[in-house]
């Protein structure tokens, strides 16, 4: 009986690692998490596929199989951070009914807070990708998503044609990104950045806000 038990244990031991193997999507998520940790702890310049493999405890070919090049890894990490930000922003802005003043305050606060949560990683990765055609294409895609979100949140309160509202949102988002960059560099705190951004949103929409107010009076 004892001999039979010994025979069973090695088989169980060989099966356990198989059951713990990550799926391809899980491995990719793990690698992106490790990559973000590298950027946070060591800076974007240290993020290479070889260093990622070493930190993740995998072989280099596995890292290359998932991302191919360092540039593609940076792009995927850039998109991953932004998708997390966008989801948090959308969740913060699409719950409950608000007045226009409350909407503007929530929009500014949530947008700036998303950048504060990344503690500069998104900006660092963007800087590492500076000049990359891939980065510009991805950035434009992400910008379009934010424009649509801003426009959808503001539309119920604004007397503007959709195209004009979207153009103003493009400008406002540019201002928000600049303010978030200043905050990350330590030039201002999160409350100050959010308050300034709210003032800019209010100013950029003042004319249309007045029209809506007059129409409702």
N, C-alpha and C positions, 0 to 999 in steps of 0.2 A: 504493500500500500504506500509506504513511504517513497519507494522508487517511482511509483506512478505519479505521485504528487510532484516530484522533482522534474519529471518529464513535462508536466503541464505548465510549470512556471516559466521556462524559457519561451514557450509559445505565447503566453500572455504578455511577456516582456517585449517580444517582437511585434505584437499587435498594437500595443499602446502608442508607440510613436506614430503609427499610421493614423490612429484615431485623432491624434493631436495636430496633424498636419493642417496648415491653413489652406483654404481655397485660394484661387488666384486673386479674387477681389479682396479677400481678407489680408493676403500678403501685401497687396498694393496699398491698402489702407494703413497697414503697419509701417510700411516703408515711408509713406508720406508723413506719418506721425513722427518717425525717427528723424526724417529730413527736417521737419519743423523744429525739433529739439536741437539739431545741429546748428541751424540758423540762429536760434535763440541763444544758445550757449557759446557758440564759437564764431558766428558771423556767416554771412552768405558765401564769402570767398572760400570757406572751408568745405562747402557742400559739393562734393564730387561723388560720382557713382562708386568709386573704390572706397572712399571714407564711409559712405552710407552703408555699403555692404559690411564693412568691419564693425560699425556701430550696431547694425541690426543682427550680426552674428550669422550672416549668410555668405555664400560665395559670390564673387563678382559677376559671373554669368547670370545669376538670378536677377541682380539689380539691372544689368544691361537688358535682360529679356523684358523687364517691365517698362523701362524708360528709354532705352536706346542711346541717348546722349544726355549730357549734363543740362543742355539747354531745354530739352523736353522735360527733364525732371523739374527744373525751375518753373517751367510753364505750368506743369500739373500742380505743383505746390502753390503757385500763385492763384490758380483757379480754385483750388481746394479751400484756401483761406477766404477768398472772396465769396465763394458759395456759402460758407459758414456765416460770414457777415451778412450776406443778402437774406439768408433764412431768418437770422435773428432780427434784422431790420423789418422784414415783412411781418413777422410775428408780433413785433412791438407796435406796428402801425395799423394792423388790420383787425384789432380787437377793440370792440366798444365804439360808441359814437362820441364825436368830439366837436367842439366849436372850431372855427378857423384858427383862433389864437391857440387853443389846445393842440390842434393838429400841427401847427407850425412848431410849437415848442417840442412836441413829441418827435416830429420829424428830425429836427436839428439835434436833439439830445440822443436819439437812437442812432443816427448816422455817426456822430462823433464818438459815441460809446463803442460802436463796432470797431473803430480804429484803435481806441484805447485798449480794447481787449487783446489786440494782436501784439501790443507792446513793440511795434516797429518792424515786425517780421515782413509784413506785406510790402512796406516801403523798401526794406533792404533787398528783398527779392526783386522788386521792380527795378531798383537801381542796378542790380546784377544783370538784368536783362536789357538794360538801356541800349537802344540802337537795334535791337532784334526785331526783324519783321514779324516773327511769330508773336512776340510780345505785343506789338502794336495791334495786330489782328485780334488777339485775345482781349486786350484792353478795350477795344472798340465794342466788342461783343458784350463785355461786362458793363461798360458805360451805358449801352443801349438798354440793358436790363434795369439799371438804376433809374434811367430816365423814365421808363414805363412805370416803374413803381412810384416814383415821385409824382408823376402826372396823375396816376390813378388815385393816389391819396388826396391830392389837392383839387382834382376836378370838381367834386361836389360843391366846393366853396368858391370857385373861380369863374368869372365871365371872360373866358378866352377861348378862341378856336384851338382845337387839339394841337395843330402844328405849332402855333405860337406858344402854347403852354409847354410843349416839349422842348422848344428852343430855349425858353427861359430856364427850364429844368436842367438843360445841359450846362448853362452858365452857372447856375446855383451849385450843381454838383462839383464843378471845377473849383468854386470857392470853398466848398466843404472839404474837398481833398487838400487844398492848400492849407486850410486851417488845421486839419488833422495832422498834416506834416509838421506844422509849427508846434503843435502839441507834443508830438512824438519826440521832437528835438528839444523839448523842454522850454520852449519860448512862451508857453502859456499852459494853464491847467485845463482839464476837461470841462469844468463848469464855464470858464471864460470862453473857450472855443465854441461850446454849444450855444451860449448866449449870443455871441457875435454872429454865428451862423443863422440863428433864428432872426436876428435883426436884418441880415442880408436877404433872407427869404421874404420877410415881411416887406422890405423895401422894394425888392424885385417884383412883387405882386401887388403893390399898394394901389395902383390905378384900377386894376381889375377887382380888388377887394372893395374899393370905394363904389364901383359900379354895382356890385352885388348888394352892398349895404343900402345904396340908394334905391335899388329896385325892390328891396324887401320892405323898405320904410313905408 
